[in-house]
Amino acid sequence: MSKSQPKPAVVDPANPATPRPSLLTMVMESFGLSRAMAITLLGVTGLLLVGSVFFFIHSAPPGTITITSGPEGSIFYTNACKYAEFLKKEGVKLKILPSRGSLDNLRRLADPKVKVDVGFVQGGITNENDSELVSLGSVSYQPLLVFYRGTNVDTLAGLAGHRLAIGPPGSGTRALVKTLLAANGIAPGGSTPLLDWDATMAAQGLLAGTVDAVFLMGEDASSAVIRQLMQTPDIHLLNFPQAEAYTRRFTYLSVLKLPRGGIDFGRNLPPQDVYLIGPTVELVARPSLHPALSDLLLKAAQEVHGNASLLQHKGEFPAPLAHDIPLSEDAARFYKSGSGFFYSHLPFWVASLTSRILVVFVPVIVILIPILRSIPHLYRWRNQSRIYRWYRALLVLERELIRETDPARRQTLLQRLDGIEAEVSKLKVPAFLADQFYGLRGHISLVRELAGGGDEPPDV
């Protein structure tokens, strides 16, 4: 009586105690890859995912930006505060960095060591370091206001020999005034004293009689100071009868008309139309400014500067007007087609998140889906072709065995069959082709049985 053979242990795949294959093993079995190739595939995939997440995170617009404005109390500073209120509603903090004026703002923007992102700059003021900056367009006119005491003066040349407060160093006012005075034959160091006083000090000096004329612009003067001088008897606002000629020579200047009674209807201030000259104010930024923040700043500019005033029509600003600093591509797009769909219909941060998802992950998905779908087919074709190659060899060998009657030749053919079996056993195929792999091995055994059955008749 023969001993019964012990039954082989059955491994239950559903048994929690059964070790689960690792991710590396699953990739190796699913795609028929070697260990090194599977590790490489997982590494590249991991790097791609990490890179996508890194780009997604770092492509987000910063939550805080800095604007360099003008002296505290100036129109530049007041407008910067209005920008800050608008951006705060969108979840972005705007830090305001006071300055002495346009030249100071320009130097800060051109200096990478200074942490500023954007600033107000008077048009027509440039230097050799501005080539890397970009303009978001013009946001307003900035008239040059010349207040003086004494007899009627109708040209800048008529101020020769008088004490003139032309603005502090670093201000665009001082730079523009020196250019205009030079065109009228008045230069520093001559018979005309040029005082580098700020707007408040200059206004006080004019009221006290210690200076004869002051040059003021919105970048360094407040509306209160300008209104005070407009309403003070014996202080006059210079009318520019040569305004058109100035704009022909200095193309960044515009002719501006202050209408009669525009300041005060009851007191009829000014008592007649006054023609002024002045550049536009540009919103200048570093090229690294995030496109979404560029759009947001221009929307703030529309809110702050878009209404009608004494010197401009409604909707005239912001405008794609740039002088020596080129208009940025983001600003040009905004002026042409406005902000994107998401930024027009969703809160800023929701729109930013949605647009970044579309920009980062949708293209990756669009590219990866067909690639991932084709990988199984490619691997199936690759591994099936290897199996089919041995099937072809096995079919040829089987036909030769059927026709061959010489025992020596048949032995040689059987050795070839052993070689086929040995090579097939070395194949590494994915798990989804296991049925074909084991089918090939079974057919090899079948051919061997047929070959052996040809030598002797089967037992009866």
C-alpha positions as CSV (number, residue, x, y, z in Angstrom):
1,M,0.0,0.0,0.0
2,S,1.6,3.2,-1.1
3,K,1.7,6.2,1.2
4,S,-0.5,9.0,0.2
5,Q,1.3,12.0,-1.1
6,P,0.9,15.2,1.0
7,K,-1.3,17.8,-0.6
8,P,0.5,20.9,-1.7
9,A,-0.3,24.0,0.4
10,V,-2.7,26.3,-1.3
11,V,-1.9,30.0,-1.1
12,D,-5.0,32.1,-0.9
13,P,-4.5,35.5,-2.5
14,A,-7.3,37.0,-0.4
15,N,-5.6,35.9,2.8
16,P,-4.3,39.1,4.6
17,A,-1.3,37.1,5.8
18,T,-0.2,36.5,2.3
19,P,2.6,39.0,1.5
20,R,1.5,41.5,-1.2
21,P,3.9,42.2,-4.1
22,S,5.7,45.5,-3.9
23,L,5.2,48.4,-6.4
24,L,8.5,47.5,-8.0
25,T,7.4,43.9,-8.4
26,M,4.1,44.9,-9.9
27,V,5.8,47.1,-12.5
28,M,8.2,44.3,-13.3
29,E,5.5,41.8,-13.7
30,S,3.0,44.1,-15.5
31,F,5.5,45.3,-18.1
32,G,8.0,42.5,-18.2
33,L,10.9,44.8,-17.2
34,S,14.1,44.0,-15.6
35,R,14.7,45.3,-12.1
36,A,16.9,48.1,-13.3
37,M,14.5,49.2,-16.0
38,A,11.6,49.1,-13.5
39,I,13.5,51.3,-11.0
40,T,14.4,53.7,-13.8
41,L,10.7,53.9,-14.9
42,L,9.5,54.6,-11.4
43,G,12.3,57.1,-10.8
44,V,11.5,59.1,-14.0
45,T,7.7,59.0,-13.2
46,G,8.4,60.2,-9.6
47,L,10.6,63.0,-10.9
48,L,7.9,64.1,-13.4
49,L,5.3,64.2,-10.6
50,V,7.6,66.0,-8.2
51,G,8.5,68.5,-11.0
52,S,4.9,69.1,-11.8
53,V,4.0,69.7,-8.2
54,F,7.0,72.0,-7.7
55,F,6.1,74.0,-10.8
56,F,2.4,74.1,-9.7
57,I,3.4,75.5,-6.3
58,H,6.0,78.0,-7.5
59,S,3.9,79.2,-10.4
60,A,1.4,80.7,-7.9
61,P,1.4,84.5,-7.7
62,P,2.9,85.9,-4.5
63,G,0.5,87.0,-1.9
64,T,2.5,90.3,-1.3
65,I,4.0,92.8,-3.7
66,T,5.7,96.1,-3.1
67,I,5.1,99.4,-4.9
68,T,7.4,102.4,-4.8
69,S,5.2,105.5,-4.8
70,G,6.2,109.0,-3.8
71,P,6.4,111.1,-0.6
72,E,3.7,110.4,2.0
73,G,0.8,112.7,1.2
74,S,1.6,113.1,-2.5
75,I,-0.9,112.1,-5.2
76,F,1.4,109.2,-6.1
77,Y,1.2,107.9,-2.5
78,T,-2.6,108.5,-2.3
79,N,-3.1,106.5,-5.5
80,A,-0.9,103.7,-4.1
81,C,-3.1,103.5,-1.1
82,K,-6.2,103.2,-3.3
83,Y,-4.4,100.3,-5.2
84,A,-3.7,98.6,-1.8
85,E,-7.4,98.8,-0.9
86,F,-8.4,97.2,-4.2
87,L,-5.8,94.4,-4.0
88,K,-6.7,93.7,-0.4
89,K,-10.3,92.7,-1.6
90,E,-8.6,90.2,-3.9
91,G,-6.5,88.7,-1.1
92,V,-3.2,90.3,-2.2
93,K,-1.2,92.6,0.1
94,L,0.4,95.7,-1.5
95,K,3.2,97.2,0.6
96,I,3.8,100.9,-0.1
97,L,7.4,102.1,-0.1
98,P,7.5,106.0,0.0
99,S,10.1,107.7,-2.2
100,R,11.2,111.1,-3.3
101,G,9.6,110.7,-6.8
102,S,9.9,109.2,-10.2
103,L,13.7,109.1,-10.5
104,D,14.0,107.5,-7.1
105,N,11.3,104.9,-8.1
106,L,13.2,104.2,-11.3
107,R,16.5,103.6,-9.5
108,R,14.8,101.2,-7.1
109,L,13.2,99.2,-9.9
110,A,16.5,99.0,-11.7
111,D,18.4,97.9,-8.6
112,P,17.9,94.1,-8.0
113,K,19.0,94.5,-4.4
114,V,15.9,96.6,-3.7
115,K,12.7,94.5,-3.0
116,V,10.2,96.4,-5.2
117,D,7.9,95.0,-7.9
118,V,6.2,98.0,-9.4
119,G,6.2,101.8,-9.2
120,F,4.9,105.1,-10.6
121,V,7.2,106.7,-13.0
122,Q,6.8,110.0,-14.9
123,G,6.9,109.5,-18.6
124,G,10.1,110.7,-20.4
125,I,12.4,110.0,-17.5
126,T,14.9,107.2,-18.4
127,N,18.5,106.2,-17.7
128,E,20.9,103.6,-18.9
129,N,19.6,101.0,-16.4
130,D,16.0,100.9,-17.5
131,S,16.3,98.5,-20.5
132,E,15.2,95.5,-18.3
133,L,12.1,97.2,-17.0
134,V,8.6,96.9,-18.6
135,S,5.7,99.3,-18.6
136,L,2.1,98.4,-17.8
137,G,1.0,101.5,-19.6
138,S,0.0,105.0,-18.6
139,V,-2.4,105.6,-15.8
140,S,-3.0,109.3,-15.7
141,Y,-1.7,112.7,-16.8
142,Q,0.6,114.6,-14.5
143,P,0.4,118.3,-15.2
144,L,3.3,120.6,-14.4
145,L,1.9,123.4,-12.1
146,V,4.0,126.5,-11.9
147,F,2.8,128.9,-9.1
148,Y,4.4,132.4,-8.9
149,R,4.1,135.8,-7.1
150,G,4.2,139.2,-8.6
151,T,3.4,140.5,-12.1
152,N,1.9,138.4,-14.8
153,V,4.3,135.9,-16.3
154,D,3.4,133.9,-19.5
155,T,6.6,132.1,-20.3
156,L,9.2,130.1,-18.4
157,A,11.8,132.5,-19.7
158,G,10.1,135.3,-17.7
159,L,11.1,133.6,-14.5
160,A,14.8,134.2,-15.2
161,G,16.5,135.9,-12.2
162,H,13.9,134.8,-9.7
163,R,14.2,132.3,-6.9
164,L,12.7,129.0,-8.1
165,A,11.9,125.9,-6.1
166,I,12.3,123.1,-8.7
167,G,11.8,120.0,-6.5
168,P,14.1,117.7,-4.5
169,P,16.8,115.4,-6.0
170,G,15.3,112.1,-7.0
171,S,12.0,113.6,-8.2
172,G,10.8,113.6,-11.7
173,T,9.6,117.1,-11.2
174,R,13.2,118.4,-10.8
175,A,14.4,116.4,-13.8
176,L,11.6,117.8,-16.1
177,V,11.9,121.3,-14.8
178,K,15.7,121.4,-15.4
179,T,15.1,120.2,-19.0
180,L,12.4,122.9,-19.7
181,L,14.4,125.7,-18.0
182,A,17.5,124.7,-20.1
183,A,15.3,125.1,-23.2
184,N,14.6,128.6,-22.1
185,G,18.2,129.5,-21.4
186,I,18.1,129.0,-17.6
187,A,20.7,126.6,-16.2
188,P,22.0,125.7,-12.8
189,G,24.8,127.9,-11.6
190,G,23.6,130.9,-13.4
191,S,21.9,134.1,-12.2
192,T,18.7,132.2,-11.4
193,P,18.7,130.4,-8.0
194,L,17.4,126.9,-8.3
195,L,16.3,125.5,-4.9
196,D,15.9,121.7,-4.3
197,W,13.0,122.0,-1.9
198,D,10.2,119.5,-1.5
199,A,6.6,120.4,-2.3
200,T,5.6,121.3,1.3
201,M,8.6,123.4,2.0
202,A,8.4,125.1,-1.4
203,A,4.7,126.0,-0.9
204,Q,5.4,127.4,2.5
205,G,8.2,129.4,1.0
206,L,6.0,130.8,-1.7
207,L,3.3,131.8,0.9
208,A,6.0,133.4,3.1
209,G,7.6,135.2,0.1
210,T,11.0,133.5,0.5
211,V,10.8,132.1,-3.1
212,D,9.2,133.6,-6.2
213,A,8.0,130.5,-8.0
214,V,7.5,126.8,-7.3
215,F,7.2,123.9,-9.7
216,L,4.8,121.2,-8.4
217,M,3.6,117.8,-9.8
218,G,1.4,115.1,-8.4
219,E,4.4,112.8,-7.7
220,D,5.6,115.0,-4.8
221,A,2.7,117.4,-4.0
222,S,-0.6,116.7,-2.3
223,S,-4.0,117.8,-3.5
224,A,-4.3,120.0,-0.4
225,V,-1.1,121.9,-1.1
226,I,-2.1,122.5,-4.7
227,R,-5.6,123.6,-3.7
228,Q,-4.2,126.0,-1.0
229,L,-2.0,127.7,-3.6
230,M,-4.8,127.9,-6.1
231,Q,-7.0,129.7,-3.5
232,T,-4.4,132.1,-2.2
233,P,-4.7,135.7,-3.5
234,D,-1.6,137.2,-5.2
235,I,-0.4,133.6,-6.2
236,H,-0.9,132.8,-9.8
237,L,-0.8,129.6,-11.9
238,L,1.3,129.9,-15.0
239,N,-0.5,129.6,-18.3
240,F,1.5,128.0,-21.0
241,P,0.7,129.8,-24.3
242,Q,3.6,127.8,-25.8
243,A,2.2,124.5,-24.8
244,E,1.8,123.1,-28.3
245,A,5.5,124.0,-29.1
246,Y,6.7,122.2,-26.0
247,T,4.9,119.0,-27.0
248,R,6.4,119.2,-30.5
249,R,9.9,119.3,-29.0
250,F,9.4,117.0,-26.1
251,T,7.1,114.2,-27.5
252,Y,6.4,112.7,-24.0
253,L,4.5,115.9,-23.0
254,S,0.8,116.5,-23.7
255,V,-1.2,119.7,-23.8
256,L,-3.7,119.8,-20.9
257,K,-6.5,122.3,-20.4
258,L,-7.7,123.3,-17.0
259,P,-11.1,124.8,-17.6
260,R,-12.3,128.1,-16.1
261,G,-14.0,127.5,-12.8
262,G,-12.8,123.9,-12.6
263,I,-11.3,124.3,-9.1
264,D,-14.1,126.4,-7.6
265,F,-17.2,127.5,-9.4
266,G,-18.3,130.0,-6.8
267,R,-14.9,131.8,-6.7
268,N,-14.4,131.2,-10.4
269,L,-11.0,129.5,-10.0
270,P,-9.2,129.6,-12.2
271,P,-10.7,132.8,-13.7
272,Q,-9.9,131.7,-17.2
273,D,-8.9,128.6,-19.1
274,V,-5.3,127.6,-18.3
275,Y,-3.2,125.6,-20.7
276,L,-0.7,123.3,-19.0
277,I,1.9,120.8,-20.1
278,G,2.7,117.5,-18.6
279,P,3.8,113.9,-19.2
280,T,1.7,110.8,-18.4
281,V,2.4,108.6,-15.4
282,E,3.4,105.1,-16.3
283,L,3.1,102.0,-14.1
284,V,6.5,100.5,-14.5
285,A,7.4,96.9,-13.3
286,R,10.1,94.4,-13.3
287,P,9.8,91.7,-16.0
288,S,9.5,89.1,-13.2
289,L,6.1,90.4,-12.2
290,H,3.6,87.6,-12.3
291,P,1.1,87.8,-15.2
292,A,-1.9,87.4,-12.9
293,L,-0.6,90.3,-10.8
294,S,0.0,92.4,-13.9
295,D,-3.7,91.9,-14.8
296,L,-4.8,92.6,-11.2
297,L,-2.8,95.9,-11.1
298,L,-4.3,97.0,-14.3
299,K,-7.8,96.3,-13.0
300,A,-6.9,98.4,-9.9
301,A,-5.7,101.1,-12.3
302,Q,-9.1,101.0,-14.1
303,E,-10.8,101.4,-10.7
304,V,-8.6,104.3,-9.5
305,H,-7.9,106.2,-12.7
306,G,-10.8,105.2,-15.0
307,N,-13.3,108.0,-14.0
308,A,-13.5,111.4,-15.6
309,S,-11.6,114.4,-14.0
310,L,-10.7,117.9,-14.8
311,L,-7.9,116.8,-17.2
312,Q,-9.2,113.5,-18.6
313,H,-12.3,111.8,-20.0
314,K,-13.9,108.7,-18.5
315,G,-12.2,105.5,-19.6
316,E,-9.1,107.4,-21.0
317,F,-6.8,105.6,-18.5
318,P,-5.2,103.2,-18.1
319,A,-4.0,103.2,-21.7
320,P,-1.2,101.3,-23.6
321,L,0.9,104.4,-23.8
322,A,4.6,103.8,-23.2
323,H,7.6,106.0,-24.0
324,D,11.1,104.8,-23.6
325,I,10.2,101.7,-21.5
326,P,8.5,99.0,-23.6
327,L,5.0,97.8,-22.9
328,S,5.0,94.3,-21.4
329,E,3.5,91.4,-23.3
330,D,1.1,90.8,-20.4
331,A,-0.1,94.4,-20.4
332,A,-0.5,94.4,-24.2
333,R,-2.6,91.2,-24.0
334,F,-4.7,92.8,-21.2
335,Y,-5.4,96.0,-23.3
336,K,-6.3,93.9,-26.3
337,S,-8.5,91.2,-24.8
338,G,-8.9,92.0,-21.0
339,S,-8.1,89.5,-18.3
340,G,-8.7,85.8,-18.8
341,F,-12.1,84.0,-18.4
342,F,-11.4,82.7,-15.0
343,Y,-10.0,86.0,-13.6
344,S,-13.1,87.8,-15.0
345,H,-15.7,85.5,-13.4
346,L,-14.0,84.0,-10.3
347,P,-12.3,85.4,-7.2
348,F,-8.6,86.1,-7.8
349,W,-7.1,83.1,-5.9
350,V,-9.7,80.7,-7.2
351,A,-9.0,81.8,-10.7
352,S,-5.3,81.5,-10.1
353,L,-5.7,78.0,-8.8
354,T,-7.9,76.9,-11.7
355,S,-5.7,78.4,-14.4
356,R,-2.6,76.8,-12.9
357,I,-4.3,73.4,-12.8
358,L,-5.2,73.8,-16.5
359,V,-1.7,75.0,-17.4
360,V,0.3,72.4,-15.5
361,F,-1.8,69.3,-15.2
362,V,-4.2,69.2,-18.2
363,P,-1.3,69.2,-20.8
364,V,0.4,66.4,-18.7
365,I,-2.8,64.4,-18.7
366,V,-3.4,65.0,-22.4
367,I,0.1,63.7,-23.2
368,L,0.3,60.9,-20.7
369,I,-3.1,59.3,-21.3
370,P,-2.3,58.1,-24.9
371,I,1.2,57.2,-23.9
372,L,0.1,55.1,-20.9
373,R,-2.7,53.5,-23.0
374,S,-0.2,52.5,-25.7
375,I,2.4,51.1,-23.3
376,P,0.5,47.9,-22.5
377,H,-0.1,47.4,-26.2
378,L,3.5,48.0,-27.1
379,Y,4.7,45.6,-24.3
380,R,2.1,43.0,-25.3
381,W,3.3,43.2,-28.9
382,R,7.0,43.1,-27.8
383,N,6.5,40.1,-25.6
384,Q,4.1,38.3,-27.9
385,S,6.6,38.6,-30.7
386,R,9.2,36.9,-28.6
387,I,6.8,34.1,-27.8
388,Y,5.7,33.8,-31.4
389,R,9.3,33.6,-32.6
390,W,9.7,30.4,-30.6
391,Y,6.4,29.1,-31.8
392,R,7.6,29.5,-35.4
393,A,10.8,27.6,-34.5
394,L,8.7,25.0,-32.8
395,L,6.4,24.5,-35.8
396,V,9.4,24.1,-38.2
397,L,11.0,21.6,-35.8
398,E,7.7,19.6,-35.5
399,R,7.4,19.3,-39.3
400,E,11.0,18.1,-39.6
401,L,10.4,15.6,-36.8
402,I,7.3,14.2,-38.5
403,R,9.1,13.7,-41.8
404,E,12.4,12.5,-40.4
405,T,12.9,8.7,-40.0
406,D,16.6,8.6,-39.5
407,P,17.2,8.0,-35.7
408,A,20.5,10.0,-35.7
409,R,18.8,12.9,-37.4
410,R,15.8,12.7,-35.0
411,Q,18.2,12.8,-32.1
412,T,19.7,16.0,-33.4
413,L,16.3,17.5,-33.9
414,L,15.4,16.6,-30.3
415,Q,18.6,18.3,-29.1
416,R,17.3,21.4,-31.0
417,L,14.0,21.0,-29.1
418,D,16.0,20.9,-25.8
419,G,17.7,24.1,-26.9
420,I,14.3,25.8,-27.6
421,E,13.0,24.7,-24.2
422,A,16.1,26.1,-22.5
423,E,15.8,29.5,-24.2
424,V,12.0,29.7,-23.5
425,S,12.6,29.0,-19.9
426,K,14.8,32.1,-19.7
427,L,12.1,34.4,-21.1
428,K,10.8,37.1,-18.8
429,V,7.2,38.0,-19.7
430,P,4.6,40.2,-18.0
431,A,1.9,38.5,-15.9
432,F,-0.9,39.2,-18.4
433,L,1.0,36.9,-20.9
434,A,1.5,34.1,-18.5
435,D,-1.1,31.9,-20.3
436,Q,0.7,32.2,-23.6
437,F,4.1,31.6,-21.9
438,Y,2.9,28.4,-20.2
439,G,1.0,27.4,-23.3
440,L,4.3,27.5,-25.3
441,R,6.0,25.4,-22.7
442,G,3.1,22.9,-22.8
443,H,3.3,22.7,-26.6
444,I,7.1,22.1,-26.4
445,S,6.3,19.1,-24.1
446,L,3.6,18.0,-26.6
447,V,6.0,18.1,-29.5
448,R,8.5,16.1,-27.4
449,E,5.8,13.5,-26.7
450,L,4.9,13.3,-30.3
451,A,8.5,12.8,-31.3
452,G,9.0,10.1,-28.7
453,G,5.8,8.3,-29.7
454,G,7.1,8.0,-33.2
455,D,9.8,5.5,-32.2
456,E,7.7,2.9,-30.4
457,P,4.1,2.0,-30.6
458,P,2.1,2.9,-27.6
459,D,1.3,0.2,-25.0
460,V,-2.0,-1.5,-25.3
